[in-house]
């Protein structure tokens, strides 16, 4: 991804900003991304206008740090997935729960990436439409409906259709996303010496535990099997830190924080793998809430720049109606990806007897420049072991 | 609550997780999970939407009865009657 289009500013010159505040929305090949500020200060100048094409890494605003003389630190345009943004590890490990996500800003319109693109093609103002999606998000269908409603009366029924004015139309969203995925995966296969491991995990204890806990939980707080996979991987990474981090500048840079990338398939095709920050620090309930929120925003728009730029490892779950094994491809500059296939019921031997059992195939693709099969096997075995004691997740 | 009202509630819950769904093309008798490419997260959100709109508790063990449009309507009618 090389550039995006600035959709709107959510801060003005003179506004105070905190680290993590959303300052702008930029439409990219990965959908509309909320651009976050990485430092505290005051917005000094906004250097781009809504509608401007901004290059990745370009300066779009100047932010003055507290106490600093006017004119300083630039804010870069989004860098999703291209280069990891490195935050120096804190001196003391942070055990504070991650800050709650700020409430959506007034004026920020939620719309799916496909809806935003179609609205732009049709010259429709998204903020004038009514959304039928989750939380009033505007879907492609809403845009199409509005488009059909508007021009009908204006068009004389019998007149020959005028030749459409030539217009530089954007390629369809699915195609640009396909290009992004293709470029990242081609780079991965070109540069990363992958090795692959897989193992069959007895999921019976985890599913029994999940059934019991979900019986006690009200509907909105129920947990999914996929959540246990996420938590098991996040916890195993505390001990196996060579699988969480980035390959940059010719060497491995481990990340002490576990920002778990979660592969989310999008309805219009394509996929995106934004991060749940500090996943290893969260309780199962908090992680479930974060997981639901992340999937919803991935599908309706509203992902944040940091969520796209800083996953330290990715987990991909193919879901329960698919296939048994995935041999995943590492998302550069990450150095590992863990996959889970569909949960199946199969004969299994326990204490010399063949019994029916629910199983899942867990797989790992990792970067040989950083680790080798021996470490990979220990890491994957640790994930499997954690799934045997679900009450400790 | 009439079956028509329940149908509306189920379709609304479905639309919230599969906004691009075409109601006319949905086969009410077979699983909508394959028809609409509903994954486990979508299904959970579908159940949560019904829980919110109908104030009905749906045990996880009953999920298999809720995978087709007709099945879900029949199940919810039964469930609401039992609760009344």
Boltz contact constraints between the chains, C-beta under 6 A:
constraints:
  - contact:
      token1: [A, 133]
      token2: [B, 19]
      max_distance: 6.0
  - contact:
      token1: [A, 134]
      token2: [B, 16]
      max_distance: 6.0
  - contact:
      token1: [A, 139]
      token2: [B, 19]
      max_distance: 6.0
  - contact:
      token1: [A, 141]
      token2: [B, 19]
      max_distance: 6.0
  - contact:
      token1: [A, 214]
      token2: [B, 60]
      max_distance: 6.0
  - contact:
      token1: [A, 219]
      token2: [B, 47]
      max_distance: 6.0
  - contact:
      token1: [A, 219]
      token2: [B, 48]
      max_distance: 6.0
  - contact:
      token1: [A, 219]
      token2: [B, 51]
      max_distance: 6.0
  - contact:
      token1: [A, 220]
      token2: [B, 48]
      max_distance: 6.0
  - contact:
      token1: [A, 224]
      token2: [B, 40]
      max_distance: 6.0
  - contact:
      token1: [A, 295]
      token2: [B, 41]
      max_distance: 6.0
  - contact:
      token1: [A, 319]
      token2: [B, 39]
      max_distance: 6.0
  - contact:
      token1: [A, 320]
      token2: [B, 40]
      max_distance: 6.0
